[in-house]
């Protein structure tokens, strides 16, 4: 059960704010950009004033790690510890970076690295931390995908721990009762198996020690984030159970940001998993029985056998070459091939700084319409061999050239070029990005599907996912989008996913730019990742600017072109004049990033996120 209270003054949540730092030395352009980012890290001008404000406010920094110190970016400000002299700045070699959706979990990732943990150790601890601090987005009862790249060996592997459908689940049951029986929405959770598999492959610290880091967060407590408070106020689960209300709404109303929340129940679960491993979760013990009983009591069909049959998959990522870089992303049932297809199409346009932003936006919008339509054709290739053929087409430069030829430079297509099937992916997701001193890059995205998953919570405090909503069936959506046969409900199948941890490396050799990116927002996340990659790799913007730049997303179901609050009225008028039906929204998605160029590494949060933080180890 959760415990609420006030944190003592000496346990204040660490909150630092900042901009990114230096990235690398190479071309004249890189040198100019490095000088700019060095100035941002040093806090010149207005930035220094903001740093002083934070210091006066009594916001202590994370424990310094590494050779020189730590830069933490949080809420748009920065703090460098200790301040280097100007003469020392050109000799700075960054040791690593951590970016997550919550400052507490970013600090935890840094702590694991400081204890000689591997990059994957830090990612596992930070991901478990997000399941505690951001329970609306992720948790033990959910799943995800992790992409790991070993720079020295130039090898990449993907650990897929997406949830799978229970063996007894049938489409007819979902059609009849999915809105009234939340237990039907629960897929077999993959989080514990996936994180354990990643640790077995790449971990350095003992499994029990890695889990103990996260257990301490649950036991000691954390301050409720702005996003968790908002989710509890605006998006609580329909028909929330009494146990859910006791855990998250003990006073009968949502907590305020900053309220102290302790989760000793989850601390106990993590202690058990640390001692017994994933068997305690999947092999018919108390945790398994609780999850099965909770789902079945709410109309679900999941069984102990479903848990014992589950396994995480270790695969190769899909990849595509874009402007001298290799882009790595998850294969089906994830939509990585559609992301690469979008880049392949855009590569053929004259997208340079000499082209007006408005014209570039039109090309991007039309390209994303095609890519998202392609994404709607994907599903689990184990159950449909045609998906592999579709994936190969999406990765083809020749196919991209053919599709590009159907884009009108001055007029929006009145209807999608390709048939569009239902696209209704998980809106919430949690991100972890690590670039460690061990020369590993880790990008991970996990989810419970909609906020708080199914809303079902076990006596041990595990929130169960609602990932079966990512399957397609007739009359699933209000606009009656055509169901996708490739993503139909089948026992044991994994549904279509927009969880897209993405890594970029040089196409040849080991020297050059590396990126780790993640996004939430389902299909909006794919659109966001495409535009951030365009900003960095084509328009040569630094990472901070690339993440902050306004983004768009074509909603294929409504035929609206959604743009975020960064768009100007002139840009909107230009798009409307070309036939786009524009809808302005506050935020489309959060895209976080980390970048390594030669000896410089930086971690940067999306400025739209109120709680995320990036930390760079100097």
Helices and strands as residue ranges (DSSP letters): E 2-5, G 9-11, H 28-42, H 46-56, E 70-74, E 77-81, H 86-89, E 96-100, H 103-114, H 119-133, E 143-150, E 155-161, H 171-177, G 182-185, H 191-202, H 207-220, E 222-223, H 226-234, H 242-248, E 260-263, H 264-276, H 279-282, H 286-297, H 304-309, E 313-315, E 318-322, E 325-329, H 336-347, H 357-375, H 386-394, H 397-404, E 428-435, E 440-449, G 467-470, E 502-506, E 513-519, H 523-533, I 534-538, H 543-548, E 552-555, E 560-563, H 569-577, E 582-584, E 591-597, E 600-604, E 613-617
